[in-house]
């Protein structure tokens, strides 16, 4: 489902997020994050960076907070 969603919307319009700490009731943050990393392990590095960082910075206008 995740890969299909990224395929439909494109790497430039998707990002990973969680409902942590509520998600902590069923998994650790490392498990959740690791699952996301596993899903996109074959993506180019730049695309992974968009999904885990760049898109959130752009969408939420977080520039100036460091990288």
Secondary structure, 3 states (H helix, E strand, C coil): CHHHHHHHHCHHHCCCCCCCCHHHHCCCHHHHHHHHHHHCCCCCHHHHHHHHHHHHHHHCCCCCCCC
